[in-house]
Amino acid sequence: MSLTAQMKRLQLQRWSSTVLAPQARATNRLHQQLCSAGCRHNSTAAAVESQATSQNGITADEAAAELKRQIRKMHKRKSELQYPSPPVEAASKSAKLAALHARLYLPSRLPLQTLARTLVDASADSNSDFNNKSLATLGDDLLNSYTTEHLICTYPRLPLSVIFAATYAYVGPQTLASMTREWGVDFASIPGGEVDPGLLQFKRVEPGTELEEKGSLRPYAEKKWKKTVTSQIFYDDQFGQASQRSKSGVTADEASSTFIRAVVGAIYLHAGRTAAKRFFEQHFLSRHLDISSLFNFSQPSRDLARLCARENFERPIAKIISETGRLSRHPVFLVGIFSGQDKLGEAAGASLVEARERASLSALKGWYLYSPLNVRVPSSMEEEGATPWKPAYVDLGEVIV
């Protein structure tokens, strides 16, 4: 080998060492930072290191810029791990969140950042500025108000126990939990800053944890007094039940119901009262509910007699309308309940007693399921250009036994 060739080879080696030395030092620093971030970045660190060491066709400045970009990305990733819930800027990059917004046909004035906040339960992030607790409180009041006024104005004679059951059927926790699944909302295994904002995040209650009642106990709980309708109004929730919760977390049904209530509250704040009312009608009142199946009379004949006495009707009398097979194994009797010349109800049964009870039950349902024409609710007066209000029909109430 000539002397000129040896000199060129030495110069090339010195030049390559001066170029690759900063790159190697930067790679070492990157490796140390990635290792200090925790074991969750080991696979990423190996990929970045191999990428940095295999770059042969770029300059040293480009390699250093790429390494700085990767370092900033890892620092951002590390900061996200410190948050109990996803950062606000991550909402605009979530495909799940955008799909949920479009699937529910939410108003365009409702931003993705607020929708992402409705998916963060208070058990996942205790900061009230980032969880859905305040939105859920507003949405819960709106749902209860819209549901109650619809039931009372549409069926003004419903007993209070039936109103409790119907309200629970429309906006109860189990109904809201099923709606969450119908909307295609998935649950996050563990809440955290790196979780997709389109997932419902909450701290799950441990299996076997005993639930405690919210608020103060009923005064008759220890004495085992009879549970009455009055006590349900004063001491229980809007469904006439004693709410329960756990200090260590929430159940999936509780987190789902809180999420849907928060969505209603967010729509009300961003899009207004009209949009919230329309959302309620489309997603809640559109569900079919057979209210006649919610009645449970233990002694319908006695209740019907008391009702007729209160309304100054003639005493109800059971009469056989028709019968067949009285002496056979399967007789059928058609019995009607009459108050004077008016027939209040009729039903068929395998015996005279059964047919009479069923006819009394039919008469009671006919009374309590009365619905006036052209039903209007008080919230309709808040709409622009509403016609003058006419007082709604108010009944005397159910028969107190």
C-alpha positions as CSV (number, residue, x, y, z in Angstrom):
1,M,0.0,0.0,0.0
2,S,1.4,3.4,-1.0
3,L,2.1,6.2,1.5
4,T,-0.7,8.4,0.0
5,A,-3.3,5.7,0.5
6,Q,-2.3,5.2,4.1
7,M,-2.6,9.0,4.8
8,K,-6.1,9.0,3.3
9,R,-7.1,6.1,5.4
10,L,-5.9,7.7,8.6
11,Q,-7.7,11.0,7.8
12,L,-10.9,9.1,7.1
13,Q,-10.6,7.3,10.5
14,R,-10.0,10.6,12.4
15,W,-12.9,12.3,10.5
16,S,-15.3,9.4,11.3
17,S,-14.3,9.4,15.0
18,T,-15.0,13.1,15.3
19,V,-18.4,12.8,13.7
20,L,-19.6,9.7,15.5
21,A,-18.3,10.7,19.0
22,P,-21.1,13.3,19.7
23,Q,-23.7,10.9,18.4
24,A,-22.4,8.1,20.6
25,R,-22.4,10.4,23.6
26,A,-25.9,11.6,22.9
27,T,-27.0,8.0,22.6
28,N,-25.6,7.2,26.0
29,R,-27.3,10.2,27.6
30,L,-30.6,9.2,25.9
31,H,-30.2,5.6,27.2
32,Q,-29.6,6.9,30.8
33,Q,-32.7,9.1,30.7
34,L,-34.9,6.4,29.3
35,C,-33.7,4.0,31.9
36,S,-34.4,6.5,34.7
37,A,-38.0,6.9,33.4
38,G,-38.9,3.4,34.4
39,C,-39.3,-0.1,33.1
40,R,-42.3,0.9,31.0
41,H,-39.9,2.6,28.4
42,N,-37.4,-0.3,28.0
43,S,-38.8,-1.4,24.6
44,T,-38.9,2.2,23.4
45,A,-35.4,2.9,24.6
46,A,-34.0,-0.1,22.7
47,A,-35.8,1.0,19.5
48,V,-34.5,4.6,19.7
49,E,-31.0,3.5,20.5
50,S,-30.9,1.1,17.6
51,Q,-32.3,3.8,15.4
52,A,-29.6,6.3,16.5
53,T,-26.7,3.8,16.1
54,S,-27.9,2.7,12.6
55,Q,-28.1,6.1,11.0
56,N,-25.3,6.1,8.4
57,G,-26.7,8.2,5.7
58,I,-27.5,11.4,7.7
59,T,-25.3,14.2,9.0
60,A,-24.4,14.7,12.7
61,D,-26.7,17.7,13.1
62,E,-29.7,15.7,11.8
63,A,-28.9,12.8,14.1
64,A,-28.6,15.1,17.1
65,A,-31.9,16.8,16.2
66,E,-33.6,13.5,15.9
67,L,-32.2,12.4,19.3
68,K,-33.4,15.7,20.9
69,R,-36.9,15.1,19.4
70,Q,-37.0,11.6,20.9
71,I,-35.8,12.9,24.2
72,R,-38.6,15.6,24.3
73,K,-41.1,12.9,23.4
74,M,-39.9,10.7,26.2
75,H,-40.0,13.6,28.7
76,K,-43.6,14.3,27.6
77,R,-44.5,10.7,28.0
78,K,-42.9,10.6,31.5
79,S,-44.9,13.7,32.5
80,E,-48.2,12.1,31.3
81,L,-47.5,9.2,33.6
82,Q,-47.6,11.5,36.5
83,Y,-51.1,12.7,35.8
84,P,-54.1,10.8,37.3
85,S,-56.1,11.5,34.1
86,P,-55.2,12.3,30.5
87,P,-54.1,15.9,29.8
88,V,-56.5,18.3,28.1
89,E,-54.5,18.5,24.9
90,A,-54.8,14.8,24.3
91,A,-58.5,15.0,23.7
92,S,-58.0,16.5,20.2
93,K,-55.9,13.5,19.2
94,S,-58.2,10.8,20.3
95,A,-60.1,8.9,17.6
96,K,-62.4,7.2,20.1
97,L,-63.5,10.5,21.5
98,A,-64.2,12.0,18.0
99,A,-66.1,8.8,17.1
100,L,-68.2,9.1,20.3
101,H,-69.0,12.7,19.6
102,A,-70.2,11.9,16.1
103,R,-72.0,8.7,17.1
104,L,-74.2,10.6,19.6
105,Y,-74.7,13.5,17.2
106,L,-73.7,15.9,19.9
107,P,-73.8,19.7,19.3
108,S,-70.8,21.2,17.6
109,R,-70.5,23.7,20.4
110,L,-69.6,20.9,22.8
111,P,-65.8,20.6,22.5
112,L,-63.9,17.3,22.7
113,Q,-62.1,18.5,25.8
114,T,-65.4,18.7,27.8
115,L,-66.5,15.4,26.4
116,A,-63.2,13.9,27.6
117,R,-63.8,15.4,31.0
118,T,-67.2,13.6,31.3
119,L,-65.3,10.3,31.0
120,V,-63.2,10.9,34.1
121,D,-64.8,9.8,37.3
122,A,-64.0,11.5,40.6
123,S,-62.5,8.2,41.9
124,A,-59.9,8.4,39.1
125,D,-59.0,12.1,39.5
126,S,-59.9,13.9,42.7
127,N,-59.3,17.4,41.2
128,S,-62.7,18.9,40.6
129,D,-61.3,20.9,37.6
130,F,-60.7,17.7,35.6
131,N,-63.3,15.2,36.8
132,N,-67.0,15.0,35.9
133,K,-68.5,15.4,39.4
134,S,-69.8,19.0,38.9
135,L,-71.2,18.2,35.4
136,A,-72.9,15.0,36.8
137,T,-74.5,17.0,39.6
138,L,-76.1,19.4,37.0
139,G,-77.1,16.6,34.7
140,D,-78.6,14.6,37.5
141,D,-80.9,17.5,38.4
142,L,-81.9,18.0,34.8
143,L,-82.7,14.3,34.2
144,N,-84.8,14.1,37.4
145,S,-86.6,17.3,36.6
146,Y,-87.4,16.4,33.0
147,T,-88.5,12.8,34.0
148,T,-90.6,13.9,36.9
149,E,-92.5,16.6,35.1
150,H,-93.2,14.2,32.2
151,L,-94.6,11.5,34.4
152,I,-96.7,13.8,36.6
153,C,-98.1,15.9,33.7
154,T,-98.8,12.8,31.5
155,Y,-100.2,10.6,34.3
156,P,-101.4,12.9,37.1
157,R,-103.0,10.1,39.1
158,L,-100.0,7.8,39.4
159,P,-99.2,6.6,42.9
160,L,-95.9,7.8,44.3
161,S,-94.5,4.3,44.4
162,V,-95.2,3.9,40.7
163,I,-93.6,7.3,40.0
164,F,-90.5,6.1,41.9
165,A,-90.4,2.9,39.8
166,A,-91.0,4.8,36.5
167,T,-88.3,7.3,37.3
168,Y,-85.8,4.5,38.1
169,A,-86.8,2.8,34.8
170,Y,-86.0,6.0,32.8
171,V,-82.9,7.4,34.5
172,G,-81.9,4.8,37.0
173,P,-78.3,3.5,37.3
174,Q,-79.0,0.2,35.5
175,T,-80.7,2.0,32.6
176,L,-77.8,4.5,32.3
177,A,-75.2,1.7,32.5
178,S,-77.0,-0.1,29.6
179,M,-77.0,3.1,27.7
180,T,-73.3,3.4,28.2
181,R,-72.7,0.0,26.6
182,E,-75.1,0.9,23.8
183,W,-73.1,4.0,23.0
184,G,-70.0,1.9,22.6
185,V,-68.0,3.4,25.5
186,D,-65.2,1.1,26.8
187,F,-63.7,1.0,30.3
188,A,-60.0,1.7,31.0
189,S,-58.4,-1.0,33.1
190,I,-56.5,1.5,35.3
191,P,-56.9,5.3,35.1
192,G,-53.9,7.4,34.3
193,G,-52.4,10.1,32.2
194,E,-51.4,7.8,29.3
195,V,-54.9,6.4,28.9
196,D,-56.9,7.2,25.8
197,P,-59.3,10.1,26.6
198,G,-62.1,8.2,24.9
199,L,-62.2,5.5,27.6
200,L,-64.3,5.7,30.8
201,Q,-61.8,6.0,33.7
202,F,-62.7,5.1,37.3
203,K,-61.2,3.4,40.2
204,R,-62.8,0.0,40.5
205,V,-64.1,-1.2,43.9
206,E,-62.3,-4.2,45.2
207,P,-64.3,-7.5,45.1
208,G,-66.0,-8.3,48.4
209,T,-66.0,-4.7,49.6
210,E,-69.1,-3.9,51.7
211,L,-71.1,-0.9,50.5
212,E,-72.1,1.9,52.9
213,E,-75.2,4.0,52.7
214,K,-74.8,7.6,51.7
215,G,-75.7,10.3,54.1
216,S,-77.4,9.6,57.5
217,L,-79.2,6.4,58.3
218,R,-82.9,6.2,58.5
219,P,-84.2,6.7,62.0
220,Y,-86.2,3.4,61.7
221,A,-83.2,1.4,60.5
222,E,-82.2,0.1,63.9
223,K,-85.7,-0.3,65.3
224,K,-86.8,-2.2,62.1
225,W,-89.9,0.0,61.6
226,K,-92.0,-0.4,58.5
227,K,-90.7,1.4,55.4
228,T,-93.3,3.9,54.3
229,V,-93.7,6.2,51.3
230,T,-93.2,9.2,53.5
231,S,-89.9,7.9,54.7
232,Q,-88.8,7.3,51.1
233,I,-89.5,11.0,50.3
234,F,-87.5,12.4,53.3
235,Y,-84.6,9.9,53.7
236,D,-84.1,8.2,50.4
237,D,-82.9,9.3,47.0
238,Q,-85.0,10.3,44.0
239,F,-85.9,6.7,43.3
240,G,-87.1,6.0,46.8
241,Q,-84.1,3.9,47.6
242,A,-81.1,4.1,50.0
243,S,-78.1,4.9,47.9
244,Q,-74.9,3.0,48.7
245,R,-71.3,3.6,47.9
246,S,-67.8,2.4,48.8
247,K,-64.9,4.5,50.0
248,S,-62.3,2.5,48.0
249,G,-63.9,3.0,44.6
250,V,-67.0,2.8,42.5
251,T,-68.7,0.1,40.5
252,A,-69.0,0.1,36.7
253,D,-72.7,0.9,36.9
254,E,-72.1,4.0,39.1
255,A,-69.3,5.2,36.9
256,S,-71.5,4.7,33.8
257,S,-74.4,6.6,35.3
258,T,-72.2,9.4,36.4
259,F,-70.8,9.7,32.9
260,I,-74.2,10.0,31.2
261,R,-75.4,12.6,33.7
262,A,-72.2,14.5,33.1
263,V,-72.9,14.4,29.3
264,V,-76.3,15.9,29.8
265,G,-74.9,18.6,32.1
266,A,-72.1,19.4,29.5
267,I,-74.7,19.8,26.7
268,Y,-76.7,22.1,28.9
269,L,-73.7,24.3,29.6
270,H,-72.3,24.5,26.1
271,A,-75.4,24.2,23.8
272,G,-78.1,25.5,26.0
273,R,-81.4,24.4,27.4
274,T,-83.1,23.5,24.1
275,A,-80.3,21.1,23.1
276,A,-80.3,19.4,26.5
277,K,-84.1,18.9,26.3
278,R,-83.9,17.5,22.8
279,F,-81.1,15.1,23.9
280,F,-83.3,13.9,26.7
281,E,-86.3,13.3,24.5
282,Q,-84.2,11.4,21.9
283,H,-82.3,9.2,24.3
284,F,-84.6,8.7,27.3
285,L,-88.2,9.4,26.5
286,S,-87.9,7.4,23.2
287,R,-87.5,4.2,25.3
288,H,-90.8,2.3,25.6
289,L,-92.0,1.8,29.2
290,D,-95.1,-0.2,30.0
291,I,-96.2,1.8,33.1
292,S,-99.2,-0.6,33.7
293,S,-96.8,-3.3,34.6
294,L,-95.4,-1.3,37.5
295,F,-98.6,-1.5,39.6
296,N,-98.7,-4.0,42.5
297,F,-102.0,-4.0,44.4
298,S,-102.2,-6.5,47.2
299,Q,-106.0,-6.1,47.7
300,P,-107.5,-4.5,44.6
301,S,-111.1,-5.0,45.6
302,R,-110.6,-3.2,48.9
303,D,-108.7,-0.4,47.2
304,L,-111.3,0.1,44.5
305,A,-114.0,0.3,47.2
306,R,-112.1,3.0,49.1
307,L,-111.5,4.9,45.8
308,C,-115.2,4.9,45.0
309,A,-116.1,6.1,48.5
310,R,-113.6,9.0,48.2
311,E,-114.9,10.0,44.8
312,N,-118.6,9.7,45.9
313,F,-119.2,6.9,43.4
314,E,-121.7,4.2,44.0
315,R,-120.3,1.1,45.7
316,P,-118.6,-1.2,43.1
317,I,-120.4,-4.5,42.4
318,A,-119.0,-7.5,40.6
319,K,-121.3,-9.1,37.9
320,I,-120.8,-12.1,35.7
321,I,-120.9,-11.1,32.1
322,S,-120.4,-14.5,30.6
323,E,-119.0,-17.9,31.5
324,T,-118.1,-21.2,30.0
325,G,-117.3,-24.7,31.3
326,R,-118.4,-24.1,34.9
327,L,-118.5,-27.9,35.6
328,S,-115.4,-28.7,33.5
329,R,-111.7,-28.8,34.5
330,H,-111.0,-25.5,32.9
331,P,-113.8,-23.0,33.5
332,V,-113.6,-19.4,32.3
333,F,-115.5,-16.6,33.9
334,L,-115.8,-13.1,32.6
335,V,-116.6,-10.7,35.4
336,G,-117.2,-6.9,35.2
337,I,-117.0,-4.3,38.0
338,F,-120.0,-1.8,37.9
339,S,-120.6,1.4,39.8
340,G,-124.2,2.0,39.2
341,Q,-124.7,1.9,35.4
342,D,-121.0,2.5,34.6
343,K,-118.7,-0.4,34.0
344,L,-115.3,0.3,35.6
345,G,-113.5,-2.7,34.4
346,E,-113.7,-6.4,33.3
347,A,-111.4,-9.4,33.3
348,A,-111.5,-13.2,32.9
349,G,-110.4,-15.8,35.3
350,A,-110.5,-19.5,36.2
351,S,-112.7,-18.8,39.2
352,L,-115.1,-16.1,40.2
353,V,-112.8,-14.8,42.9
354,E,-109.8,-14.5,40.5
355,A,-112.0,-12.9,37.8
356,R,-113.3,-10.4,40.4
357,E,-109.8,-9.5,41.6
358,R,-108.5,-9.0,38.0
359,A,-111.5,-6.9,37.1
360,S,-110.9,-4.7,40.2
361,L,-107.2,-4.4,39.2
362,S,-108.3,-3.4,35.6
363,A,-110.6,-0.7,37.1
364,L,-107.8,0.7,39.3
365,K,-105.4,0.8,36.4
366,G,-108.0,2.6,34.3
367,W,-108.3,5.2,37.0
368,Y,-104.6,5.8,37.7
369,L,-103.4,5.7,34.1
370,Y,-105.7,8.6,33.1
371,S,-103.8,11.0,30.8
372,P,-105.2,14.4,29.6
373,L,-105.1,15.5,26.0
374,N,-102.4,17.9,24.8
375,V,-100.0,17.4,27.6
376,R,-97.6,20.3,28.4
377,V,-94.8,20.3,30.9
378,P,-93.7,23.4,32.8
379,S,-90.3,23.5,31.0
380,S,-92.0,24.1,27.7
381,M,-92.6,27.7,28.8
382,E,-88.8,28.3,28.7
383,E,-88.9,27.9,24.9
384,E,-89.0,31.0,22.7
385,G,-92.5,31.9,21.5
386,A,-94.3,29.6,23.9
387,T,-98.1,29.9,24.1
388,P,-99.6,31.1,27.4
389,W,-99.5,28.5,30.2
390,K,-102.6,26.6,31.2
391,P,-102.5,25.0,34.6
392,A,-101.9,21.3,34.5
393,Y,-104.4,18.9,36.0
394,V,-103.6,18.0,39.6
395,D,-105.3,15.0,41.1
396,L,-106.1,14.4,44.8
397,G,-103.5,11.6,44.9
398,E,-103.6,7.9,45.6
399,V,-105.9,6.3,48.1
400,I,-104.1,6.1,51.4
401,V,-104.7,2.8,53.1
